[in-house]
Amino acid sequence: MQLTNYTEYALRVLLFLGTLDEGEKTNIKEISTAFSLSEHHLSKIVHELGKLGYIETIRGRNGGIRLAKRPEEIIIGAVVRETEDNLSLVECFAAHGNECVLTPACRLRFVLREALEAFLRVLDAYTLADLLENRTSLRTLLGERRNQ
């Protein structure tokens, strides 16, 4: 299973925000610099993560971006489900547009569905806090990138 760049970048944003100290905020430019990603693309991701309740965006002079939830409350599987447009591994998963003639008798889709469910089950077992266990190392790496 390959995640879209959108989901990968959403996870990166959450990781970045998770490395911040309590009360600390950042902005899209800092995240963009740290990951060498487009500010425009990141702004869409930040907007969606805000709508989903994962992050808080604060406008104004002292504004910025920070996590809206504790890292322990952010389940990685949920983030993936909410940011992936389409978790259909193959055409026959789709409600519309399935033109495969084997669908009525095919067992492959059941095997692939089981594999997808197992993949998501593993992701559900992890929170952002689990991914931040090496927070100091992540913060060092991101700090070096932010200062370039």
C-alpha positions as CSV (number, residue, x, y, z in Angstrom):
1,M,0.0,0.0,0.0
2,Q,1.4,3.4,-0.9
3,L,0.1,6.5,0.7
4,T,-0.3,9.6,-1.3
5,N,2.1,12.5,-0.9
6,Y,-0.7,14.4,0.7
7,T,-1.1,12.0,3.6
8,E,2.7,11.7,4.0
9,Y,3.0,15.4,4.2
10,A,0.1,15.6,6.7
11,L,2.0,13.1,8.9
12,R,5.1,15.2,8.5
13,V,3.3,18.3,9.6
14,L,2.0,16.5,12.7
15,L,5.5,15.2,13.5
16,F,6.9,18.7,13.1
17,L,4.3,20.2,15.4
18,G,4.8,17.4,17.9
19,T,8.5,18.4,18.3
20,L,7.6,21.9,19.4
21,D,7.7,22.7,23.1
22,E,4.4,23.3,24.9
23,G,2.9,26.6,23.9
24,E,5.4,27.0,21.0
25,K,3.9,27.8,17.6
26,T,5.3,27.7,14.1
27,N,4.2,28.7,10.7
28,I,3.9,27.2,7.2
29,K,7.1,28.8,6.0
30,E,9.1,27.1,8.8
31,I,7.6,23.7,8.0
32,S,8.1,24.3,4.2
33,T,11.7,25.1,4.8
34,A,12.3,22.1,7.1
35,F,10.9,19.6,4.5
36,S,11.6,21.5,1.3
37,L,7.9,21.4,0.4
38,S,5.7,24.0,-1.4
39,E,4.1,26.5,1.0
40,H,1.0,26.5,-1.2
41,H,0.7,22.7,-0.9
42,L,1.3,22.7,2.8
43,S,-1.3,25.4,3.4
44,K,-4.0,23.1,2.0
45,I,-2.8,20.3,4.3
46,V,-2.7,22.6,7.3
47,H,-6.2,23.9,6.5
48,E,-7.5,20.3,6.3
49,L,-5.7,19.2,9.5
50,G,-7.3,22.2,11.2
51,K,-10.8,21.3,10.0
52,L,-10.2,17.7,11.2
53,G,-9.3,19.1,14.7
54,Y,-5.7,17.9,14.7
55,I,-4.1,21.3,14.7
56,E,-5.0,24.8,15.7
57,T,-4.3,27.8,13.5
58,I,-4.1,31.1,15.2
59,R,-4.3,34.3,13.2
60,G,-2.7,37.6,13.9
61,R,0.6,39.0,15.0
62,N,1.2,36.3,17.6
63,G,-0.4,33.7,15.5
64,G,0.9,30.4,14.3
65,I,0.2,26.7,14.1
66,R,0.3,24.1,16.9
67,L,-1.3,20.8,17.8
68,A,-4.9,21.0,19.0
69,K,-4.7,17.6,20.6
70,R,-2.1,15.9,22.8
71,P,0.1,13.5,20.7
72,E,-1.3,10.6,22.6
73,E,-4.8,11.4,21.2
74,I,-3.7,11.5,17.6
75,I,-4.1,8.0,16.1
76,I,-2.0,7.5,13.0
77,G,-4.6,5.1,11.4
78,A,-7.3,7.8,11.8
79,V,-5.1,10.4,10.2
80,V,-4.5,8.1,7.2
81,R,-8.1,7.3,6.8
82,E,-9.1,11.0,6.9
83,T,-6.4,12.3,4.5
84,E,-6.3,9.5,1.9
85,D,-8.8,10.2,-0.9
86,N,-9.1,6.6,-1.9
87,L,-8.1,3.5,0.0
88,S,-9.2,1.3,-2.8
89,L,-6.3,-0.9,-3.6
90,V,-7.8,-2.2,-6.8
91,E,-10.6,-1.3,-9.2
92,C,-13.1,-3.8,-7.7
93,F,-13.0,-2.0,-4.4
94,A,-14.6,1.1,-6.0
95,A,-18.4,1.4,-5.8
96,H,-18.5,2.9,-9.4
97,G,-16.3,2.3,-12.4
98,N,-15.5,-1.3,-11.8
99,E,-15.2,-2.9,-15.2
100,C,-13.3,-6.1,-14.2
101,V,-15.1,-9.2,-15.5
102,L,-13.7,-11.3,-12.8
103,T,-15.3,-9.4,-9.9
104,P,-18.3,-11.8,-9.4
105,A,-16.0,-14.8,-8.8
106,C,-12.7,-13.2,-7.8
107,R,-11.1,-14.0,-4.4
108,L,-8.3,-11.6,-4.9
109,R,-10.3,-8.6,-3.7
110,F,-11.1,-10.4,-0.4
111,V,-7.4,-11.1,0.2
112,L,-6.5,-7.5,-0.7
113,R,-9.3,-6.1,1.5
114,E,-8.0,-8.2,4.4
115,A,-4.5,-6.9,3.8
116,L,-5.7,-3.3,3.8
117,E,-7.6,-3.9,7.0
118,A,-4.4,-5.4,8.6
119,F,-2.4,-2.4,7.4
120,L,-4.9,0.1,9.0
121,R,-5.1,-2.0,12.2
122,V,-1.3,-1.7,12.6
123,L,-1.5,2.1,12.0
124,D,-4.4,2.2,14.6
125,A,-2.0,0.8,17.2
126,Y,0.2,3.9,17.0
127,T,-0.3,7.4,18.1
128,L,1.7,10.5,17.3
129,A,3.3,10.2,20.7
130,D,4.7,6.8,19.7
131,L,6.3,8.4,16.6
132,L,7.8,11.2,18.8
133,E,9.6,8.9,21.2
134,N,12.8,10.2,19.6
135,R,11.6,13.8,19.8
136,T,15.0,15.2,20.7
137,S,16.6,13.7,17.6
138,L,13.7,14.8,15.4
139,R,13.8,18.3,16.8
140,T,17.6,18.5,16.2
141,L,17.2,17.3,12.5
142,L,14.3,19.7,11.9
143,G,16.1,22.6,13.6
144,E,19.1,22.1,11.3
145,R,16.8,22.2,8.3
146,R,14.8,25.2,9.6
147,N,18.0,27.2,9.9
148,Q,19.2,26.6,6.3
